[in-house]
Protein backbone atom coordinates (compact mmCIF):
# COMPACT_ATOMS: atom_id res chain seq x y z
CA UNK A 1 0.00 0.00 0.00
CA UNK A 2 1.42 3.38 -1.00
CA UNK A 3 1.71 6.12 1.56
CA UNK A 4 -0.30 9.30 1.17
CA UNK A 5 1.31 12.67 0.56
CA UNK A 6 -1.28 15.46 0.54
CA UNK A 7 -0.25 18.95 -0.60
CA UNK A 8 -2.04 22.26 -0.30
CA UNK A 9 -1.95 24.34 -3.51
CA UNK A 10 -1.95 28.10 -2.86
CA UNK A 11 1.24 29.39 -1.23
CA UNK A 12 2.45 25.82 -0.88
CA UNK A 13 2.94 24.41 -4.38
CA UNK A 14 2.29 27.76 -6.11
CA UNK A 15 2.92 31.37 -5.10
CA UNK A 16 -0.58 32.91 -5.10
CA UNK A 17 0.07 35.48 -2.36
CA UNK A 18 3.05 36.96 -4.18
CA UNK A 19 1.21 37.52 -7.45
CA UNK A 20 -2.35 38.29 -6.34
CA UNK A 21 -1.97 42.07 -6.16
CA UNK A 22 -0.34 42.38 -9.57
CA UNK A 23 -2.93 40.05 -11.10
CA UNK A 24 -5.77 42.22 -9.75
CA UNK A 25 -4.14 45.44 -10.98
CA UNK A 26 -3.69 43.99 -14.46
CA UNK A 27 -7.26 42.64 -14.47
CA UNK A 28 -8.70 46.06 -13.57
CA UNK A 29 -6.42 47.92 -15.98
CA UNK A 30 -7.30 45.67 -18.92
CA UNK A 31 -11.01 46.23 -18.33
CA UNK A 32 -10.72 49.95 -17.59
CA UNK A 33 -11.92 49.67 -14.00
CA UNK A 34 -11.07 52.41 -11.52
CA UNK A 35 -9.14 52.32 -8.27
CA UNK A 36 -12.36 51.86 -6.28
CA UNK A 37 -12.96 48.52 -8.00
CA UNK A 38 -9.33 47.49 -7.53
CA UNK A 39 -9.32 48.28 -3.81
CA UNK A 40 -12.57 46.42 -3.19
CA UNK A 41 -11.25 43.46 -5.16
CA UNK A 42 -8.00 43.38 -3.19
CA UNK A 43 -9.88 43.28 0.10
CA UNK A 44 -12.80 41.03 -0.78
CA UNK A 45 -10.91 38.34 -2.66
CA UNK A 46 -7.52 38.28 -0.99
CA UNK A 47 -8.12 34.95 0.74
CA UNK A 48 -10.15 33.23 -1.98
CA UNK A 49 -12.15 34.10 -5.11
CA UNK A 50 -15.29 32.44 -6.41
CA UNK A 51 -17.57 33.17 -9.34
CA UNK A 52 -20.18 34.50 -6.88
CA UNK A 53 -17.70 37.18 -5.80
CA UNK A 54 -17.77 38.57 -9.31
CA UNK A 55 -21.55 38.75 -9.18
CA UNK A 56 -21.14 40.94 -6.08
CA UNK A 57 -18.45 42.98 -7.81
CA UNK A 58 -20.62 43.56 -10.86
CA UNK A 59 -23.63 44.59 -8.78
CA UNK A 60 -21.69 46.82 -6.37
CA UNK A 61 -20.07 48.88 -9.11
CA UNK A 62 -22.81 48.57 -11.78
CA UNK A 63 -20.41 46.96 -14.22
CA UNK A 64 -21.67 45.97 -17.66
CA UNK A 65 -19.19 43.15 -18.32
CA UNK A 66 -20.96 39.76 -17.92
CA UNK A 67 -20.14 37.76 -14.80
CA UNK A 68 -18.93 34.82 -16.86
CA UNK A 69 -16.41 36.96 -18.71
CA UNK A 70 -15.15 38.57 -15.50
CA UNK A 71 -14.65 35.17 -13.88
CA UNK A 72 -12.94 33.58 -16.86
CA UNK A 73 -10.61 36.56 -17.30
CA UNK A 74 -9.60 36.35 -13.66
CA UNK A 75 -9.09 32.58 -13.80
CA UNK A 76 -6.84 32.93 -16.84
CA UNK A 77 -4.95 35.85 -15.35
CA UNK A 78 -4.25 34.13 -12.05
CA UNK A 79 -3.31 30.85 -13.74
CA UNK A 80 -0.85 32.71 -15.96
CA UNK A 81 0.62 34.55 -12.96
CA UNK A 82 1.31 31.72 -10.53
CA UNK A 83 4.44 29.59 -10.80
CA UNK A 84 5.72 26.32 -9.43
CA UNK A 85 9.48 25.91 -9.12
CA UNK A 86 11.32 23.22 -11.11
CA UNK A 87 12.52 21.73 -7.82
CA UNK A 88 8.94 21.19 -6.68
CA UNK A 89 7.81 19.78 -10.03
CA UNK A 90 10.69 17.29 -10.17
CA UNK A 91 10.18 16.48 -6.50
CA UNK A 92 6.55 15.54 -7.10
CA UNK A 93 7.68 13.25 -9.90
CA UNK A 94 10.23 11.62 -7.62
CA UNK A 95 7.63 11.04 -4.91
CA UNK A 96 5.26 9.36 -7.36
CA UNK A 97 8.06 7.14 -8.64
CA UNK A 98 8.63 5.71 -5.16
CA UNK A 99 6.05 4.58 -2.62
CA UNK A 100 3.84 7.66 -2.45
CA UNK A 101 0.38 8.56 -3.73
CA UNK A 102 0.46 12.31 -4.25
CA UNK A 103 -2.76 14.32 -3.95
CA UNK A 104 -3.45 18.06 -4.06
CA UNK A 105 -6.01 18.93 -1.36
CA UNK A 106 -7.12 22.53 -1.72
CA UNK A 107 -9.90 24.90 -0.77
CA UNK A 108 -11.24 27.00 -3.60
CA UNK A 109 -13.26 27.01 -6.80
CA UNK A 110 -12.75 24.15 -9.21
CA UNK A 111 -12.34 26.38 -12.29
CA UNK A 112 -9.51 28.48 -10.98
CA UNK A 113 -7.69 25.76 -9.05
CA UNK A 114 -7.66 23.42 -12.04
CA UNK A 115 -6.50 26.28 -14.28
CA UNK A 116 -3.50 26.84 -11.97
CA UNK A 117 -2.73 23.12 -11.85
CA UNK A 118 -2.81 22.83 -15.63
CA UNK A 119 -0.85 26.02 -16.30
CA UNK A 120 1.98 25.03 -13.95
CA UNK A 121 2.03 21.37 -14.96
CA UNK A 122 1.30 20.17 -11.45
CA UNK A 123 -1.74 18.24 -12.70
CA UNK A 124 0.55 15.92 -14.69
CA UNK A 125 2.71 15.23 -11.64
CA UNK A 126 0.13 14.17 -9.05
CA UNK A 127 -2.16 11.17 -8.74
CA UNK A 128 -5.32 13.12 -7.92
CA UNK A 129 -6.81 16.48 -7.00
CA UNK A 130 -9.41 17.12 -4.29
CA UNK A 131 -10.96 20.62 -4.45
CA UNK A 132 -13.37 21.89 -1.80
CA UNK A 133 -15.96 23.30 -4.20
CA UNK A 134 -16.12 20.05 -6.13
CA UNK A 135 -16.47 17.73 -3.13
CA UNK A 136 -18.55 19.98 -0.86
CA UNK A 137 -16.04 19.87 1.99
CA UNK A 138 -13.43 22.41 3.09
CA UNK A 139 -10.23 22.13 5.06
CA UNK A 140 -9.90 21.86 8.03
CA UNK A 141 -12.91 19.51 7.95
CA UNK A 142 -11.49 15.99 8.27
CA UNK A 143 -13.99 14.87 5.64
CA UNK A 144 -12.01 16.43 2.81
CA UNK A 145 -8.91 14.44 3.76
CA UNK A 146 -10.97 11.24 3.85
CA UNK A 147 -12.39 12.08 0.43
CA UNK A 148 -8.89 12.70 -0.93
CA UNK A 149 -7.82 9.28 0.34
CA UNK A 150 -10.89 7.67 -1.21
CA UNK A 151 -10.11 9.22 -4.60
CA UNK A 152 -6.78 7.37 -4.76
CA UNK A 153 -8.16 4.15 -3.27
CA UNK A 154 -6.52 4.44 0.15
CA UNK A 155 -8.23 2.63 3.00
CA UNK A 156 -7.11 4.91 5.82
CA UNK A 157 -5.32 8.14 6.63
CA UNK A 158 -2.91 7.23 9.48
CA UNK A 159 0.63 7.04 8.13
CA UNK A 160 -0.08 9.76 5.56
CA UNK A 161 1.21 13.32 5.54
CA UNK A 162 -0.28 16.76 4.92
CA UNK A 163 1.96 19.57 3.64
CA UNK A 164 0.75 23.17 3.70
CA UNK A 165 1.18 26.78 4.78
CA UNK A 166 -2.01 27.17 6.83
CA UNK A 167 -1.74 26.43 10.55
CA UNK A 168 -5.51 25.92 10.77
CA UNK A 169 -6.47 24.32 7.46
CA UNK A 170 -3.42 22.17 6.82
CA UNK A 171 -1.76 21.49 10.16
CA UNK A 172 -4.70 21.42 12.58
CA UNK A 173 -6.97 19.86 9.96
CA UNK A 174 -4.40 17.26 9.00
CA UNK A 175 -3.67 16.33 12.60
CA UNK A 176 -7.39 15.97 13.34
CA UNK A 177 -7.63 13.57 10.41
CA UNK A 178 -4.79 11.42 11.78
CA UNK A 179 -2.16 12.69 9.35
CA UNK A 180 1.35 13.76 10.20
CA UNK A 181 2.04 17.31 9.09
CA UNK A 182 4.69 19.51 7.52
CA UNK A 183 4.12 23.23 7.95
CA UNK A 184 5.57 25.78 5.52
CA UNK A 185 6.45 28.60 7.88
CA UNK A 186 9.19 30.25 9.87
CA UNK A 187 7.73 28.40 12.86
CA UNK A 188 7.23 31.57 14.90
CA UNK A 189 3.60 30.83 15.81
CA UNK A 190 4.42 27.67 17.73
CA UNK A 191 2.00 25.43 15.81
CA UNK A 192 2.41 21.75 16.67
CA UNK A 193 3.40 20.39 13.27
CA UNK A 194 5.61 17.32 12.99
CA UNK A 195 8.08 19.32 10.91
CA UNK A 196 8.51 22.97 9.92
CA UNK A 197 10.19 23.86 6.62
CA UNK A 198 10.46 26.99 4.51
CA UNK A 199 9.13 25.69 1.19
CA UNK A 200 7.53 22.76 -0.60
CA UNK A 201 10.81 21.54 -2.10
CA UNK A 202 12.19 21.03 1.42
CA UNK A 203 9.03 19.21 2.44
CA UNK A 204 9.36 16.86 -0.51
CA UNK A 205 12.98 16.10 0.32
CA UNK A 206 11.92 15.30 3.88
CA UNK A 207 9.26 12.87 2.65
CA UNK A 208 11.71 11.25 0.24
CA UNK A 209 14.03 10.72 3.18
CA UNK A 210 11.35 8.58 4.81
CA UNK A 211 11.42 6.06 1.94
CA UNK A 212 11.91 2.58 3.33
CA UNK A 213 11.56 3.80 6.92
CA UNK A 214 8.59 3.82 9.25
CA UNK A 215 6.68 7.12 9.03
WOURHU-V749449 format. One record per pair of residues at least 4 apart in sequence whose ideal C-beta (glycine too) atoms are under 6 Angstrom apart, sorted by the first residue. I is the first residue (numbers start at 1). J is the second residue. D is the distance in whole Angstrom. If there is no record, write none. Layout:
I|J|D / I|J|D
//
This chain:
2|99|5 / 2|100|6 / 2|101|4 / 3|99|6 / 3|100|5 / 3|159|6 / 4|101|6 / 4|154|6 / 4|160|3 / 5|95|6 / 5|100|5 / 5|102|5 / 5|161|5 / 5|207|6 / 6|103|5 / 6|105|5 / 6|148|6 / 6|162|5 / 7|12|6 / 7|13|6 / 7|104|5 / 7|163|5 / 8|12|4 / 8|164|3 / 8|170|5 / 9|13|5 / 9|104|5 / 9|106|4 / 10|16|4 / 11|16|5 / 11|17|5 / 11|165|5 / 12|164|5 / 12|165|5 / 12|184|6 / 12|200|6 / 13|84|6 / 13|122|6 / 13|200|6 / 14|82|4 / 14|84|5 / 14|116|6 / 14|120|6 / 15|82|6 / 15|83|6 / 16|20|6 / 16|82|6 / 19|23|5 / 19|81|4 / 19|82|6 / 23|77|5 / 23|78|5 / 23|81|5 / 24|41|5 / 24|42|6 / 27|74|6 / 27|77|5 / 28|33|4 / 28|37|6 / 28|38|4 / 33|37|4 / 37|61|5 / 40|44|6 / 41|45|6 / 45|49|4 / 45|53|5 / 48|108|6 / 49|53|5 / 50|109|5 / 51|71|5 / 54|67|5 / 54|70|4 / 54|71|5 / 55|67|5 / 56|60|6 / 58|63|5 / 58|67|6 / 65|69|5 / 65|70|5 / 75|111|5 / 75|112|5 / 75|115|5 / 79|115|4 / 79|116|5 / 79|119|4 / 82|116|5 / 84|88|5 / 84|89|6 / 84|120|4 / 84|122|6 / 87|201|4 / 88|200|5 / 88|201|5 / 89|125|6 / 91|201|6 / 91|204|3 / 92|102|6 / 92|125|4 / 93|125|5 / 95|100|4 / 95|102|5 / 96|102|5 / 98|211|5 / 101|127|5 / 101|152|5 / 102|126|5 / 102|127|5 / 103|128|5 / 103|148|5 / 103|152|6 / 104|126|5 / 104|129|5 / 105|130|5 / 105|148|5 / 106|113|5 / 106|131|6 / 107|132|4 / 107|138|5 / 107|139|5 / 108|113|5 / 109|133|5 / 110|114|6 / 110|131|5 / 110|133|5 / 110|134|5 / 113|131|5 / 117|122|5 / 117|123|4 / 118|123|5 / 127|152|5 / 128|151|5 / 128|152|5 / 130|135|6 / 130|147|6 / 130|148|4 / 130|151|6 / 132|138|4 / 135|147|5 / 137|141|5 / 137|143|4 / 137|144|4 / 139|144|6 / 139|169|4 / 139|173|5 / 140|168|6 / 140|169|5 / 140|172|5 / 140|173|3 / 142|176|5 / 142|177|4 / 145|157|6 / 145|177|4 / 149|154|4 / 149|157|6 / 157|177|5 / 157|178|5 / 157|179|6 / 158|178|5 / 159|215|5 / 160|179|5 / 161|179|6 / 161|180|5 / 162|170|6 / 162|174|3 / 162|179|4 / 162|181|5 / 163|182|5 / 163|203|5 / 164|170|3 / 165|184|4 / 166|170|5 / 167|171|5 / 167|191|4 / 168|172|5 / 169|173|5 / 170|174|6 / 171|181|5 / 171|183|5 / 171|191|5 / 171|193|5 / 174|179|4 / 174|181|4 / 175|181|6 / 180|194|5 / 181|193|5 / 181|194|5 / 182|195|5 / 182|203|5 / 183|191|6 / 183|193|4 / 183|196|5 / 185|196|6 / 187|196|4 / 195|206|6 / 197|202|4 / 197|203|5 / 198|202|6 / 210|215|5
//
